[in-house]
Amino acid sequence: MKTHRILAAAIIVALGWAQEAKCGDNALTPQEIGEGWKLLWDGKTTEGWRGAKIAGFPAQGWSIDNGALRVHKSGGAESTNGGDIVTTQKYKNFILKVDFKITKGANSGIKYFVDPDLNKGEGSAIGCEFQLLDDAHHPDAKLGVKGNRTLGALYDLIPPDRSDKAYRFNEKDFNTATVVVEGRRVQHYLNGVKIVEYERNTQGFNALVAYSKYAGWPNFGNAAQGHILLQDHGDEVFFKNIRIKELSDEQLPEAGEKFKIGMAGYTFVNFDIDKTLETLQKADVRYLCIKDFHLPLSSTAEQIAAFHAKLAAKGVIGYAVGPIYMRSKAEVDNAFAYAKRVGVKLIVGVPNLELLPYVNEKVKEYDFRYAIHLHGPDIALFPDADDVWNHTKDLDPRMGMCLDIGHDTRNGKDPVADLKKYHTRVFDIHIKDVTGRTKSGYSVEIGRGVIDFPAFVRALREVGYSDVCSLEHEKSMKDPFVGIGESIGCFRGVIKGTKN
């Protein structure tokens, strides 16, 4: 299997308890150099930068003070003093990290995919913006829609998610902004905590733009490449340690699909989280359904933060928790509280039948989705998609299923037909192949069994499935790695082979 190398190294997480190894400001460690990081600013000169609307570097409004680029205070107007500065080069796929410090009441921004020629009039150059703002003292924080002009937002489009308990902002010191661009997918991180994620060049993104201040700018945010910009908004702001790692232009086969490829945590029941993440990284898989043997239900906020830091360092997102078995109301309560602490809004669960009304109320209370995991003929509880549907169809629409296509097949069902019938309640999918359509069928690598994967992938597109297809590899579980690679490779091959 040919593995793709888009995120070949870690997104370095700079949390207070896990500081990144450094060799001083505006310099790179040997490890960072080996991983492909480059400085965008040397800390001493203006090399590599120019004014957004002029050929050279601004003669006023900017200075280099004690190893930091300083924007001078000039009354708070947008790009009227020295003006914005942009990189002399354009960038396409990358991880950008910038240390910044904003003063009281300050407004600024870090922009990407900037086209300096798009706006030749007054105001800032046009591009997607990681908003920098003193929310407590600048009026812009209360404008826009639902906080989409506050610190870390995709300015005027998407507000930051600050629900992670590890979220922090240093009011009087430097903070680290990180922007990850990988094809259409973009993420914002503040001090190692992901706060924004979106996809460009989609109907949803374009709809957001249509209702924003950027509605009049053609193709806003959808350019293949662009400059990186530091904004002069007339307030005193400092920048340093500006570095970038360019990523490969090679696209994974699932790029452009609505669905994503992930891994079910149960695959790694015999391995710790470090080996799990190493395997995901080698396979270029970015999504993990978290099992409690990797992150116990009793985990503290500090333990959860440390766990998320490990995932972020490998470019992996924990998108759900489970499967979690629930045999009492107390266990239901514990599972929902756990998911909230972890910061996910999808639980893959297996509740006793008599608990379904209680789970339904919890779904409403927490505004979570709940995906019941089906188990085929091995367990009488929820054997197939028909059974899950019959038990949830009259409940809250956030009550649905994790469609395990292998177990569904072993119970004599057709997972392609079931996906088409029940797609409005399919919130997670476990992909695997099996040798037969009865209880005697057993798990094998994708492509070696009886499931029609080309038809299944076409059905994913037909119904517009937009969640995760997670490999749950249940063969040779004490040495699953070759089988994992073969299965992921085969599934991606099917995706590529069935594209129009």
KEGU-468194 format. One record per residue (C-alpha): x, y, z negated; residue number from 0. Coordinates in nm, 3 decimals, decimal comma. Layout:
<nunus>
[nunu [X; Y; Z]; NUM];
...
</nunus>
This chain:
<nunus>
[nunu [0,000; 0,000; 0,000]; 0];
[nunu [0,127; 0,343; 0,087]; 1];
[nunu [0,093; 0,567; -0,216]; 2];
[nunu [0,039; 0,940; -0,169]; 3];
[nunu [0,244; 1,193; -0,361]; 4];
[nunu [0,039; 1,507; -0,401]; 5];
[nunu [0,085; 1,554; -0,775]; 6];
[nunu [0,425; 1,387; -0,804]; 7];
[nunu [0,513; 1,536; -1,141]; 8];
[nunu [0,354; 1,668; -1,455]; 9];
[nunu [0,152; 1,981; -1,513]; 10];
[nunu [0,361; 2,099; -1,807]; 11];
[nunu [0,134; 2,170; -2,103]; 12];
[nunu [0,250; 2,451; -2,329]; 13];
[nunu [0,056; 2,393; -2,651]; 14];
[nunu [0,185; 2,534; -2,976]; 15];
[nunu [0,272; 2,191; -3,120]; 16];
[nunu [0,432; 2,060; -2,797]; 17];
[nunu [0,654; 2,330; -2,657]; 18];
[nunu [0,801; 2,294; -2,312]; 19];
[nunu [1,177; 2,250; -2,305]; 20];
[nunu [1,333; 2,577; -2,187]; 21];
[nunu [1,674; 2,722; -2,119]; 22];
[nunu [1,568; 3,084; -2,167]; 23];
[nunu [1,325; 3,315; -1,991]; 24];
[nunu [1,314; 3,330; -1,611]; 25];
[nunu [1,524; 3,017; -1,574]; 26];
[nunu [1,455; 2,650; -1,501]; 27];
[nunu [1,574; 2,341; -1,682]; 28];
[nunu [1,757; 2,071; -1,483]; 29];
[nunu [1,447; 1,854; -1,519]; 30];
[nunu [1,223; 2,125; -1,373]; 31];
[nunu [1,462; 2,175; -1,083]; 32];
[nunu [1,459; 1,801; -1,019]; 33];
[nunu [1,079; 1,801; -1,022]; 34];
[nunu [1,067; 2,069; -0,753]; 35];
[nunu [0,993; 2,384; -0,953]; 36];
[nunu [1,117; 2,718; -0,819]; 37];
[nunu [1,130; 3,063; -0,975]; 38];
[nunu [0,918; 3,323; -0,799]; 39];
[nunu [1,093; 3,599; -0,995]; 40];
[nunu [1,455; 3,597; -1,111]; 41];
[nunu [1,395; 3,830; -1,407]; 42];
[nunu [1,640; 4,091; -1,279]; 43];
[nunu [1,548; 4,217; -0,932]; 44];
[nunu [1,241; 4,261; -0,713]; 45];
[nunu [1,359; 4,000; -0,463]; 46];
[nunu [1,073; 3,791; -0,324]; 47];
[nunu [0,808; 4,057; -0,391]; 48];
[nunu [0,668; 4,360; -0,210]; 49];
[nunu [0,375; 4,596; -0,240]; 50];
[nunu [0,048; 4,447; -0,123]; 51];
[nunu [-0,005; 4,736; 0,120]; 52];
[nunu [0,352; 4,849; 0,183]; 53];
[nunu [0,662; 4,687; 0,326]; 54];
[nunu [0,882; 4,737; 0,019]; 55];
[nunu [0,849; 4,717; -0,356]; 56];
[nunu [0,651; 5,004; -0,516]; 57];
[nunu [0,866; 5,302; -0,616]; 58];
[nunu [0,652; 5,368; -0,923]; 59];
[nunu [0,409; 5,191; -1,151]; 60];
[nunu [0,629; 4,884; -1,209]; 61];
[nunu [0,954; 4,830; -1,399]; 62];
[nunu [1,171; 4,549; -1,530]; 63];
[nunu [1,185; 4,565; -1,911]; 64];
[nunu [1,375; 4,309; -2,118]; 65];
[nunu [1,323; 4,024; -1,871]; 66];
[nunu [0,959; 4,105; -1,797]; 67];
[nunu [0,781; 4,271; -1,507]; 68];
[nunu [0,588; 4,559; -1,659]; 69];
[nunu [0,281; 4,726; -1,513]; 70];
[nunu [0,271; 5,087; -1,636]; 71];
[nunu [-0,040; 5,233; -1,793]; 72];
[nunu [-0,198; 5,491; -1,562]; 73];
[nunu [-0,559; 5,535; -1,664]; 74];
[nunu [-0,714; 5,196; -1,582]; 75];
[nunu [-0,791; 5,254; -1,213]; 76];
[nunu [-0,752; 4,968; -0,967]; 77];
[nunu [-0,433; 4,975; -0,758]; 78];
[nunu [-0,392; 5,354; -0,763]; 79];
[nunu [-0,048; 5,391; -0,924]; 80];
[nunu [0,220; 5,154; -0,801]; 81];
[nunu [-0,037; 4,919; -0,653]; 82];
[nunu [-0,049; 4,541; -0,652]; 83];
[nunu [0,256; 4,332; -0,564]; 84];
[nunu [0,257; 4,010; -0,363]; 85];
[nunu [0,503; 3,735; -0,285]; 86];
[nunu [0,681; 3,768; 0,047]; 87];
[nunu [0,594; 3,405; 0,120]; 88];
[nunu [0,259; 3,231; 0,154]; 89];
[nunu [0,161; 2,917; -0,036]; 90];
[nunu [-0,085; 2,637; 0,033]; 91];
[nunu [-0,086; 2,355; -0,225]; 92];
[nunu [0,091; 2,433; -0,550]; 93];
[nunu [0,111; 2,453; -0,927]; 94];
[nunu [0,168; 2,815; -1,032]; 95];
[nunu [0,264; 2,911; -1,388]; 96];
[nunu [0,287; 3,270; -1,513]; 97];
[nunu [0,355; 3,391; -1,867]; 98];
[nunu [0,162; 3,713; -1,931]; 99];
[nunu [0,095; 3,956; -2,214]; 100];
[nunu [-0,188; 4,207; -2,205]; 101];
[nunu [-0,209; 4,513; -2,427]; 102];
[nunu [-0,520; 4,634; -2,609]; 103];
[nunu [-0,805; 4,704; -2,366]; 104];
[nunu [-0,603; 4,595; -2,062]; 105];
[nunu [-0,731; 4,457; -1,731]; 106];
[nunu [-0,522; 4,278; -1,468]; 107];
[nunu [-0,519; 3,957; -1,269]; 108];
[nunu [-0,322; 3,687; -1,093]; 109];
[nunu [-0,452; 3,628; -0,742]; 110];
[nunu [-0,388; 3,351; -0,490]; 111];
[nunu [-0,485; 3,292; -0,128]; 112];
[nunu [-0,438; 3,665; -0,084]; 113];
[nunu [-0,454; 3,825; 0,259]; 114];
[nunu [-0,299; 4,175; 0,221]; 115];
[nunu [-0,436; 4,279; 0,559]; 116];
[nunu [-0,797; 4,206; 0,469]; 117];
[nunu [-0,852; 4,523; 0,266]; 118];
[nunu [-0,661; 4,820; 0,406]; 119];
[nunu [-0,867; 5,073; 0,213]; 120];
[nunu [-0,884; 5,160; -0,155]; 121];
[nunu [-0,870; 4,902; -0,428]; 122];
[nunu [-0,693; 4,573; -0,478]; 123];
[nunu [-0,597; 4,323; -0,211]; 124];
[nunu [-0,848; 4,042; -0,165]; 125];
[nunu [-0,800; 3,690; -0,300]; 126];
[nunu [-0,915; 3,440; -0,563]; 127];
[nunu [-0,834; 3,578; -0,907]; 128];
[nunu [-0,737; 3,431; -1,242]; 129];
[nunu [-0,879; 3,716; -1,449]; 130];
[nunu [-0,657; 3,874; -1,717]; 131];
[nunu [-0,860; 4,082; -1,960]; 132];
[nunu [-0,875; 4,192; -2,320]; 133];
[nunu [-1,231; 4,065; -2,364]; 134];
[nunu [-1,273; 4,228; -2,703]; 135];
[nunu [-1,198; 4,581; -2,588]; 136];
[nunu [-1,259; 4,607; -2,213]; 137];
[nunu [-1,616; 4,669; -2,086]; 138];
[nunu [-1,570; 4,440; -1,785]; 139];
[nunu [-1,606; 4,141; -2,018]; 140];
[nunu [-1,977; 4,220; -2,053]; 141];
[nunu [-2,037; 4,271; -1,681]; 142];
[nunu [-2,083; 4,010; -1,411]; 143];
[nunu [-2,281; 3,692; -1,478]; 144];
[nunu [-2,244; 3,470; -1,786]; 145];
[nunu [-1,887; 3,574; -1,856]; 146];
[nunu [-1,747; 3,536; -1,506]; 147];
[nunu [-1,533; 3,847; -1,554]; 148];
[nunu [-1,372; 3,739; -1,880]; 149];
[nunu [-1,020; 3,611; -1,944]; 150];
[nunu [-0,934; 3,309; -1,732]; 151];
[nunu [-1,244; 3,326; -1,513]; 152];
[nunu [-1,239; 3,284; -1,139]; 153];
[nunu [-1,320; 3,653; -1,127]; 154];
[nunu [-1,685; 3,736; -1,054]; 155];
[nunu [-1,755; 3,373; -0,959]; 156];
[nunu [-1,701; 3,115; -1,236]; 157];
[nunu [-1,676; 3,180; -1,612]; 158];
[nunu [-1,412; 3,000; -1,820]; 159];
[nunu [-1,509; 2,696; -2,025]; 160];
[nunu [-1,375; 2,751; -2,376]; 161];
[nunu [-1,545; 2,455; -2,542]; 162];
[nunu [-1,220; 2,261; -2,589]; 163];
[nunu [-1,113; 2,299; -2,952]; 164];
[nunu [-0,752; 2,326; -2,836]; 165];
[nunu [-0,836; 2,654; -2,656]; 166];
[nunu [-0,639; 2,950; -2,788]; 167];
[nunu [-0,531; 3,297; -2,682]; 168];
[nunu [-0,245; 3,496; -2,835]; 169];
[nunu [-0,359; 3,856; -2,856]; 170];
[nunu [-0,016; 3,999; -2,935]; 171];
[nunu [0,219; 3,761; -2,755]; 172];
[nunu [0,273; 3,595; -2,419]; 173];
[nunu [0,027; 3,335; -2,291]; 174];
[nunu [0,063; 3,094; -1,999]; 175];
[nunu [-0,173; 3,098; -1,701]; 176];
[nunu [-0,160; 2,794; -1,474]; 177];
[nunu [-0,329; 2,760; -1,135]; 178];
[nunu [-0,334; 2,419; -0,965]; 179];
[nunu [-0,432; 2,413; -0,597]; 180];
[nunu [-0,464; 2,078; -0,426]; 181];
[nunu [-0,650; 2,110; -0,098]; 182];
[nunu [-1,003; 2,225; -0,180]; 183];
[nunu [-0,967; 2,152; -0,552]; 184];
[nunu [-0,854; 2,437; -0,779]; 185];
[nunu [-0,805; 2,446; -1,155]; 186];
[nunu [-0,727; 2,724; -1,403]; 187];
[nunu [-0,549; 2,647; -1,731]; 188];
[nunu [-0,482; 2,882; -2,021]; 189];
[nunu [-0,206; 2,769; -2,258]; 190];
[nunu [-0,244; 2,413; -2,133]; 191];
[nunu [-0,624; 2,392; -2,165]; 192];
[nunu [-0,830; 2,360; -1,848]; 193];
[nunu [-1,094; 2,633; -1,835]; 194];
[nunu [-1,205; 2,644; -1,469]; 195];
[nunu [-1,235; 2,382; -1,196]; 196];
[nunu [-1,395; 2,423; -0,856]; 197];
[nunu [-1,375; 2,322; -0,490]; 198];
[nunu [-1,330; 2,574; -0,212]; 199];
[nunu [-1,475; 2,534; 0,136]; 200];
[nunu [-1,796; 2,387; 0,002]; 201];
[nunu [-2,158; 2,493; 0,022]; 202];
[nunu [-2,165; 2,557; -0,352]; 203];
[nunu [-1,856; 2,776; -0,349]; 204];
[nunu [-1,979; 2,976; -0,052]; 205];
[nunu [-2,313; 3,029; -0,231]; 206];
[nunu [-2,130; 3,174; -0,532]; 207];
[nunu [-1,936; 3,407; -0,303]; 208];
[nunu [-2,258; 3,521; -0,133]; 209];
[nunu [-2,386; 3,652; -0,468]; 210];
[nunu [-2,059; 3,813; -0,576]; 211];
[nunu [-1,869; 4,133; -0,501]; 212];
[nunu [-1,682; 3,937; -0,231]; 213];
[nunu [-1,989; 3,869; -0,018]; 214];
[nunu [-1,874; 4,115; 0,248]; 215];
[nunu [-1,528; 3,966; 0,296]; 216];
[nunu [-1,521; 3,702; 0,571]; 217];
[nunu [-1,415; 3,349; 0,471]; 218];
[nunu [-1,333; 3,461; 0,118]; 219];
[nunu [-1,135; 3,202; -0,077]; 220];
[nunu [-1,129; 2,949; 0,205]; 221];
[nunu [-0,801; 3,034; 0,375]; 222];
[nunu [-0,555; 2,748; 0,423]; 223];
[nunu [-0,275; 2,951; 0,264]; 224];
[nunu [-0,201; 3,296; 0,126]; 225];
[nunu [0,019; 3,517; -0,088]; 226];
[nunu [0,029; 3,524; -0,467]; 227];
[nunu [-0,047; 3,863; -0,623]; 228];
[nunu [0,008; 4,037; -0,956]; 229];
[nunu [-0,241; 4,317; -1,009]; 230];
[nunu [-0,190; 4,679; -1,102]; 231];
[nunu [-0,518; 4,781; -1,264]; 232];
[nunu [-0,376; 5,088; -1,437]; 233];
[nunu [-0,323; 4,911; -1,773]; 234];
[nunu [0,000; 4,798; -1,938]; 235];
[nunu [0,061; 4,428; -1,875]; 236];
[nunu [0,378; 4,215; -1,879]; 237];
[nunu [0,473; 3,912; -1,667]; 238];
[nunu [0,765; 3,669; -1,692]; 239];
[nunu [0,861; 3,305; -1,623]; 240];
[nunu [0,680; 3,309; -1,289]; 241];
[nunu [0,738; 2,968; -1,131]; 242];
[nunu [0,583; 2,749; -0,870]; 243];
[nunu [0,591; 2,390; -0,759]; 244];
[nunu [0,473; 2,334; -0,404]; 245];
[nunu [0,276; 2,015; -0,347]; 246];
[nunu [0,264; 1,795; -0,041]; 247];
[nunu [0,018; 1,884; 0,232]; 248];
[nunu [-0,062; 1,514; 0,269]; 249];
[nunu [-0,427; 1,455; 0,181]; 250];
[nunu [-0,565; 1,152; 0,003]; 251];
[nunu [-0,833; 0,971; 0,205]; 252];
[nunu [-1,103; 1,082; -0,039]; 253];
[nunu [-1,019; 1,449; 0,016]; 254];
[nunu [-1,327; 1,605; 0,169]; 255];
[nunu [-1,562; 1,347; 0,018]; 256];
[nunu [-1,812; 1,447; -0,248]; 257];
[nunu [-1,724; 1,147; -0,466]; 258];
[nunu [-1,397; 1,098; -0,653]; 259];
[nunu [-1,183; 0,793; -0,732]; 260];
[nunu [-1,109; 0,711; -1,094]; 261];
[nunu [-1,020; 0,429; -1,331]; 262];
[nunu [-1,233; 0,269; -1,599]; 263];
[nunu [-1,039; 0,264; -1,923]; 264];
[nunu [-1,135; -0,098; -1,994]; 265];
[nunu [-0,893; -0,202; -1,717]; 266];
[nunu [-0,612; -0,119; -1,962]; 267];
[nunu [-0,744; -0,296; -2,271]; 268];
[nunu [-0,401; -0,457; -2,316]; 269];
[nunu [-0,199; -0,138; -2,265]; 270];
[nunu [-0,151; 0,193; -2,442]; 271];
[nunu [-0,242; 0,531; -2,297]; 272];
[nunu [0,114; 0,600; -2,180]; 273];
[nunu [0,120; 0,290; -1,960]; 274];
[nunu [-0,232; 0,370; -1,844]; 275];
[nunu [-0,135; 0,720; -1,732]; 276];
[nunu [0,184; 0,594; -1,571]; 277];
[nunu [-0,027; 0,356; -1,362]; 278];
[nunu [-0,278; 0,625; -1,266]; 279];
[nunu [0,002; 0,857; -1,162]; 280];
[nunu [0,165; 0,591; -0,943]; 281];
[nunu [-0,170; 0,525; -0,776]; 282];
[nunu [-0,249; 0,897; -0,739]; 283];
[nunu [-0,572; 0,856; -0,936]; 284];
[nunu [-0,680; 1,166; -1,130]; 285];
[nunu [-0,992; 1,059; -1,324]; 286];
[nunu [-1,015; 0,833; -1,627]; 287];
[nunu [-1,319; 0,710; -1,820]; 288];
[nunu [-1,189; 0,717; -2,178]; 289];
[nunu [-1,216; 0,401; -2,391]; 290];
[nunu [-1,213; 0,413; -2,768]; 291];
[nunu [-0,908; 0,186; -2,796]; 292];
[nunu [-0,713; 0,474; -2,639]; 293];
[nunu [-0,895; 0,752; -2,825]; 294];
[nunu [-1,079; 0,617; -3,132]; 295];
[nunu [-1,425; 0,743; -3,220]; 296];
[nunu [-1,282; 0,873; -3,548]; 297];
[nunu [-1,023; 1,095; -3,374]; 298];
[nunu [-0,964; 1,440; -3,520]; 299];
[nunu [-0,956; 1,763; -3,320]; 300];
[nunu [-0,575; 1,755; -3,333]; 301];
[nunu [-0,562; 1,397; -3,204]; 302];
[nunu [-0,805; 1,479; -2,925]; 303];
[nunu [-0,598; 1,784; -2,826]; 304];
[nunu [-0,283; 1,571; -2,817]; 305];
[nunu [-0,464; 1,313; -2,603]; 306];
[nunu [-0,582; 1,577; -2,354]; 307];
[nunu [-0,230; 1,716; -2,339]; 308];
[nunu [-0,100; 1,374; -2,235]; 309];
[nunu [-0,364; 1,350; -1,964]; 310];
[nunu [-0,299; 1,702; -1,835]; 311];
[nunu [0,074; 1,634; -1,821]; 312];
[nunu [0,000; 1,359; -1,568]; 313];
[nunu [-0,263; 1,556; -1,379]; 314];
[nunu [-0,542; 1,329; -1,510]; 315];
[nunu [-0,891; 1,436; -1,622]; 316];
[nunu [-1,088; 1,240; -1,879]; 317];
[nunu [-1,431; 1,271; -1,721]; 318];
[nunu [-1,642; 1,051; -1,951]; 319];
[nunu [-1,626; 0,822; -2,254]; 320];
[nunu [-1,728; 0,458; -2,273]; 321];
[nunu [-1,867; 0,210; -2,241]; 322];
[nunu [-1,972; 0,251; -2,604]; 323];
[nunu [-2,202; -0,012; -2,760]; 324];
[nunu [-2,474; 0,132; -2,984]; 325];
[nunu [-2,668; -0,094; -3,218]; 326];
[nunu [-2,804; 0,163; -3,465]; 327];
[nunu [-2,906; 0,527; -3,480]; 328];
[nunu [-2,589; 0,600; -3,676]; 329];
[nunu [-2,381; 0,459; -3,392]; 330];
[nunu [-2,575; 0,672; -3,142]; 331];
[nunu [-2,513; 0,981; -3,353]; 332];
[nunu [-2,144; 0,898; -3,381]; 333];
[nunu [-2,106; 0,844; -3,005]; 334];
[nunu [-2,269; 1,175; -2,912]; 335];
[nunu [-2,067; 1,367; -3,171]; 336];
[nunu [-1,751; 1,198; -3,042]; 337];
[nunu [-1,825; 1,289; -2,680]; 338];
[nunu [-1,883; 1,650; -2,781]; 339];
[nunu [-1,550; 1,663; -2,965]; 340];
[nunu [-1,374; 1,506; -2,668]; 341];
[nunu [-1,527; 1,771; -2,442]; 342];
[nunu [-1,710; 1,550; -2,190]; 343];
[nunu [-2,076; 1,558; -2,093]; 344];
[nunu [-2,114; 1,201; -1,971]; 345];
[nunu [-2,142; 0,895; -2,196]; 346];
[nunu [-2,131; 0,545; -2,053]; 347];
[nunu [-2,322; 0,343; -2,309]; 348];
[nunu [-2,491; 0,015; -2,393]; 349];
[nunu [-2,770; 0,084; -2,645]; 350];
[nunu [-3,006; -0,170; -2,794]; 351];
[nunu [-3,344; -0,148; -2,623]; 352];
[nunu [-3,523; -0,019; -2,931]; 353];
[nunu [-3,281; 0,274; -2,943]; 354];
[nunu [-3,364; 0,409; -2,598]; 355];
[nunu [-3,619; 0,667; -2,725]; 356];
[nunu [-3,362; 0,793; -2,977]; 357];
[nunu [-3,087; 0,811; -2,715]; 358];
[nunu [-3,330; 1,001; -2,493]; 359];
[nunu [-3,379; 1,263; -2,766]; 360];
[nunu [-3,001; 1,294; -2,810]; 361];
[nunu [-2,959; 1,352; -2,437]; 362];
[nunu [-3,199; 1,644; -2,464]; 363];
[nunu [-3,031; 1,778; -2,778]; 364];
[nunu [-2,678; 1,769; -2,636]; 365];
[nunu [-2,761; 1,827; -2,268]; 366];
[nunu [-2,547; 1,523; -2,182]; 367];
[nunu [-2,595; 1,261; -1,914]; 368];
[nunu [-2,614; 0,902; -2,035]; 369];
[nunu [-2,516; 0,619; -1,799]; 370];
[nunu [-2,622; 0,271; -1,913]; 371];
[nunu [-2,361; 0,016; -1,814]; 372];
[nunu [-2,506; -0,297; -1,654]; 373];
[nunu [-2,343; -0,633; -1,721]; 374];
[nunu [-2,474; -0,890; -1,472]; 375];
[nunu [-2,580; -1,239; -1,580]; 376];
[nunu [-2,333; -1,261; -1,870]; 377];
[nunu [-2,542; -1,048; -2,108]; 378];
[nunu [-2,922; -1,039; -2,123]; 379];
[nunu [-2,917; -0,666; -2,202]; 380];
[nunu [-2,927; -0,454; -1,881]; 381];
[nunu [-2,819; -0,725; -1,631]; 382];
[nunu [-2,862; -0,519; -1,312]; 383];
[nunu [-2,965; -0,187; -1,158]; 384];
[nunu [-3,334; -0,285; -1,136]; 385];
[nunu [-3,342; -0,352; -1,509]; 386];
[nunu [-3,174; -0,022; -1,600]; 387];
[nunu [-3,408; 0,168; -1,369]; 388];
[nunu [-3,716; 0,006; -1,520]; 389];
[nunu [-3,604; 0,106; -1,868]; 390];
[nunu [-3,511; 0,467; -1,781]; 391];
[nunu [-3,740; 0,579; -1,498]; 392];
[nunu [-3,990; 0,738; -1,739]; 393];
[nunu [-3,725; 0,896; -1,962]; 394];
[nunu [-3,536; 1,223; -1,927]; 395];
[nunu [-3,372; 1,250; -1,581]; 396];
[nunu [-3,036; 1,267; -1,755]; 397];
[nunu [-3,086; 0,902; -1,857]; 398];
[nunu [-2,942; 0,682; -1,585]; 399];
[nunu [-2,689; 0,413; -1,508]; 400];
[nunu [-2,329; 0,322; -1,456]; 401];
[nunu [-2,368; 0,105; -1,146]; 402];
[nunu [-2,118; -0,179; -1,183]; 403];
[nunu [-2,131; -0,314; -0,829]; 404];
[nunu [-1,955; -0,639; -0,919]; 405];
[nunu [-2,193; -0,732; -1,200]; 406];
[nunu [-2,491; -0,618; -0,994]; 407];
[nunu [-2,379; -0,852; -0,716]; 408];
[nunu [-2,326; -1,145; -0,958]; 409];
[nunu [-2,686; -1,106; -1,068]; 410];
[nunu [-2,803; -1,163; -0,710]; 411];
[nunu [-2,855; -0,796; -0,624]; 412];
[nunu [-2,733; -0,580; -0,337]; 413];
[nunu [-2,536; -0,280; -0,474]; 414];
[nunu [-2,567; -0,095; -0,143]; 415];
[nunu [-2,945; -0,115; -0,152]; 416];
[nunu [-2,950; -0,035; -0,525]; 417];
[nunu [-2,736; 0,277; -0,476]; 418];
[nunu [-2,977; 0,398; -0,211]; 419];
[nunu [-3,284; 0,323; -0,426]; 420];
[nunu [-3,159; 0,464; -0,755]; 421];
[nunu [-2,899; 0,724; -0,659]; 422];
[nunu [-3,076; 1,002; -0,849]; 423];
[nunu [-3,000; 0,811; -1,170]; 424];
[nunu [-2,651; 0,682; -1,082]; 425];
[nunu [-2,407; 0,893; -1,284]; 426];
[nunu [-2,102; 0,666; -1,273]; 427];
[nunu [-1,991; 0,370; -1,062]; 428];
[nunu [-1,757; 0,085; -1,149]; 429];
[nunu [-1,606; -0,056; -0,833]; 430];
[nunu [-1,468; -0,411; -0,810]; 431];
[nunu [-1,508; -0,712; -0,585]; 432];
[nunu [-1,639; -1,058; -0,677]; 433];
[nunu [-1,625; -1,400; -0,515]; 434];
[nunu [-1,997; -1,478; -0,523]; 435];
[nunu [-2,352; -1,358; -0,575]; 436];
[nunu [-2,419; -1,577; -0,878]; 437];
[nunu [-2,289; -1,605; -1,234]; 438];
[nunu [-2,006; -1,828; -1,111]; 439];
[nunu [-1,863; -1,543; -0,905]; 440];
[nunu [-1,553; -1,389; -1,057]; 441];
[nunu [-1,359; -1,065; -1,022]; 442];
[nunu [-1,099; -1,027; -0,747]; 443];
[nunu [-0,918; -0,741; -0,573]; 444];
[nunu [-1,133; -0,514; -0,357]; 445];
[nunu [-1,152; -0,659; -0,008]; 446];
[nunu [-1,109; -1,023; -0,116]; 447];
[nunu [-1,469; -1,086; -0,219]; 448];
[nunu [-1,823; -1,069; -0,085]; 449];
[nunu [-1,914; -0,700; -0,136]; 450];
[nunu [-1,958; -0,499; 0,184]; 451];
[nunu [-1,738; -0,201; 0,099]; 452];
[nunu [-1,770; -0,022; 0,436]; 453];
[nunu [-2,149; -0,024; 0,390]; 454];
[nunu [-2,110; 0,088; 0,029]; 455];
[nunu [-1,888; 0,386; 0,121]; 456];
[nunu [-2,132; 0,487; 0,393]; 457];
[nunu [-2,411; 0,472; 0,135]; 458];
[nunu [-2,212; 0,698; -0,100]; 459];
[nunu [-2,203; 0,958; 0,175]; 460];
[nunu [-2,564; 0,903; 0,274]; 461];
[nunu [-2,700; 0,970; -0,076]; 462];
[nunu [-2,450; 1,249; -0,150]; 463];
[nunu [-2,301; 1,080; -0,457]; 464];
[nunu [-2,075; 1,339; -0,622]; 465];
[nunu [-1,949; 1,166; -0,935]; 466];
[nunu [-1,667; 0,915; -0,984]; 467];
[nunu [-1,611; 0,567; -0,842]; 468];
[nunu [-1,390; 0,410; -1,107]; 469];
[nunu [-1,202; 0,087; -1,050]; 470];
[nunu [-1,269; -0,159; -1,332]; 471];
[nunu [-1,013; -0,428; -1,255]; 472];
[nunu [-1,088; -0,745; -1,450]; 473];
[nunu [-0,846; -0,991; -1,292]; 474];
[nunu [-0,513; -1,084; -1,455]; 475];
[nunu [-0,575; -0,821; -1,719]; 476];
[nunu [-0,243; -0,881; -1,894]; 477];
[nunu [-0,062; -0,804; -1,567]; 478];
[nunu [-0,311; -0,609; -1,352]; 479];
[nunu [-0,080; -0,366; -1,175]; 480];
[nunu [-0,041; -0,530; -0,834]; 481];
[nunu [-0,415; -0,590; -0,820]; 482];
[nunu [-0,487; -0,229; -0,916]; 483];
[nunu [-0,264; -0,104; -0,637]; 484];
[nunu [-0,418; -0,339; -0,383]; 485];
[nunu [-0,774; -0,247; -0,484]; 486];
[nunu [-0,719; 0,129; -0,481]; 487];
[nunu [-0,536; 0,103; -0,150]; 488];
[nunu [-0,811; -0,106; 0,006]; 489];
[nunu [-1,087; 0,127; -0,115]; 490];
[nunu [-0,901; 0,426; 0,026]; 491];
[nunu [-0,847; 0,237; 0,349]; 492];
[nunu [-1,221; 0,179; 0,376]; 493];
[nunu [-1,287; 0,548; 0,312]; 494];
[nunu [-1,046; 0,644; 0,588]; 495];
[nunu [-1,166; 0,375; 0,826]; 496];
[nunu [-1,532; 0,473; 0,796]; 497];
[nunu [-1,485; 0,846; 0,851]; 498];
[nunu [-1,661; 0,972; 1,164]; 499];
</nunus>
